[in-house]
Amino acid sequence: MLEGVRADLSIKVFGNDFDQLDSIAARIKELLDPLPGHDEIEHETAGRSAMVTLNPRREALLARNLSAGALNEAVSVALAGQEVGQFTHGTHTHGIVVRLRGDLRNDEAQIRALPVRVGESGMVPLGQLAELTTLESVQPIRHESGRRRVALMVNLNTSDIEGWVRRAQALLEEKVPLPDGYIIEFGGQFKRLQEARSRLMIVVPSTLLLIFGIVFMAFGSLRQALLIYSGIPLAVTGGVLALWLRGMPFSITAAIGFIALSGVAVLNGMVMVSCFNRLREE
């Protein structure tokens, strides 16, 4: 949600020309579909859709004393529908809407043949009063940080997000040459993992250093403070071994577990050294 996509992982392609972006995204999907570790890869948008454009013929309208509103009304009634009555079913009242059948609404010839009322009794086909063209349009074209982009959404079935992204990046670097000004960016949980790891690289050493200073002040002995802290690398070694035996990747959850483990190791060391000091005094 923070990345603006509805999947575990997003692959964003940034550039200027939408046709080029669309082509690159299709190539990426083709290459990554056989890569194991994901359930599905789909485009963020449904691609291009057909849009019928209506351009009135002004001379034909003036000759029949018609306005563009008459064309709009004819098209609106035929395609969107118009409520012509109501019926009651139990306690509920429902509107009766009349419009063209679904297959006819997609037929350009039928749209051209739509009757437009002229005066009290005359009818003229819409095709004589307007020019119809069908265009391939893209809705919507998305931007991020002022740059045009397309995105692929990837739902993973593996907990090793970073491993999957590394394999995908290596494949794309080899198989997808990018024009100047075009870049590929991996977002979603992978981006959050990188950001959290960057913060932890600063927060964890700073916290451990601060705790070491507090322990040293509490015991007044550098040797005893180092003895207490010797439990941290030993405890972390056991945690790494446990991850390796289970085949689990390092994750933010594992990092939080290591932080808690380090705290427990320091606490145990303080209790033991305090007990040693008390016994020596006795």
Secondary structure, DSSP 8 states (H G I E B T S, - for coil): -TTS-SSSEEEEEEES-HHHHHHHHHHHHHHHTTSSSEEEEEESS--EEEEEEEEE-HHHHHHTT--HHHHHHHHIIIII-EEEEEEEETTEEEEEEE---HHHHT-HHHHHT-EEEETTTEEEEHHHHEEEEEEEEES--EEETTEEEEEEEEEES-S-HHHHHHHHHHHHHHH----TT-EEEEEEHHHHHHHHHHHHHHHHHHHHHHHHHHHHHHH--HHHHHHHHTHHHHHHHHHHHHHHHHT----HHHHHHHHHHHHHHHHHHHHHHHHHHHHHH-
